[in-house]
């Protein structure tokens, strides 16, 4: 599966990503695949399990940045919602938002693994 096909399946903006990487698809593929090796999601999961709000904010913000740079729009939005909930001290919202973030993350990872 090509990167364009991955982005089409996820309904993400491929053209914007392609231009962000100076029209270098090999570089875009490399960084997209590197996402699979990032420890940030696992660290976020640990922070959520222990109600470590400071780390939830930090890790969700980091994940939001990565997702934004790679045009993973759904993951960007759920990460952003989690950051906002922690900053507003709306801790009761974290479980529901995190469930959505997990679903978004799993969808992205599942499709990225199909890359050639």
ABEGO torsion letter per residue (X at the ends): XBAAAAAAAAGBBAAAAAAAAGGBAAAAAAAAAAAAABAAAAAAAAAAAAGBAAAAAAAAAAAAAAAAAAGBAAAAAAAAAAAAAAAAGBAAAAAAAAAAAAAAAAAAAAAAAABX
